[in-house]
C-alpha cells in the first residue's frame, strides 16, 4: 500500500474507525484458537469501538485490553469446569 492509498483510506474519522475495526477483527481471527473466538463470534463493531475509544484509538492498547478480557473469560470458564 502506498502512502497516498493510506491517506485516502483514512481521510475521514469513519474510514479510520473502519480500518481500526478491521485490524482488530483480523487479529481476533488470527488468534481464534487462543481464546479470541468470542471476539470473532460475539463482538459488534460498537464493542470494538468502545475498546478503541477507551484506548484513545491506540490499536496496541486496545488489543491489550481485549486480551485481558479474553484471559479473564478463559479463567472464568476454567473455574466453571468440574
N, C-alpha and C positions, 0 to 999 in steps of 0.2 A: 504494500500500500504506500502510495506516495504521500508526502506531507500535504499536498493540495487535496487529495482524496480524503485524508483525515480531517482537514479543516472543513470540507464540505459536509462530511458526515456528522460533525459536531457543532455546526454553526447556530444551533438553537438549543435551548435548555431541554426541550423534549427529545431531540436527537441524542444529546449527551446521556439523558436518562436511559433511553432505549439501548444505547451502546453499553452502558454500565450493567443494565439488567441482563443483556445478552452475555456479557462476560461472566456474571455470577452464575447464570444458567449453564454456561459451558463448563465452568469449574465444578458445579454441582454434578453435572453429567459425568465428568471425568472421575469424580470421587464417589460415584453412586454406590459402589460396593463397600466403601469405607464409612457408611452411615448417612450419606447425603441423599439417600433415596427419598426421604421425607421432604427434603427441599425440592427435589425434582418433581415429586408427585403432588405436593400439597401447597407449596408457597405460590402465592399470586404475585403479580408484578408489584402490587401495593405492599406486600410483605417485604419484598426485596428492597423496594424504595425506602421503606421505613428503616431497615438496617443501614442502607446507604446514607440516608439523611442523618441518622444518629452518629454516623462515622464521618460527617461533613463531606460526603461524596468521595471519600478516600477508599478506593477499592480494597487495598490490603487490610485496612482497619475493618471494613465491613465483612470481609471474608473471615477474619479472625473472630469477629463477634458471632458470625453464623457457625463457625467451627465450635465455639464454646457452647452454643445451643445444641449442636449435633452431639457433642460429648456429654452434655447433661441429659439429653434424651436417651442416649445409649446407656448411661449409668442408671437412669430410672428404669429402663427396660430390663437391664440385668438384675436389678433389685426385685423385680416382679416375678422373675422366673423361679420356680421351685421344683 
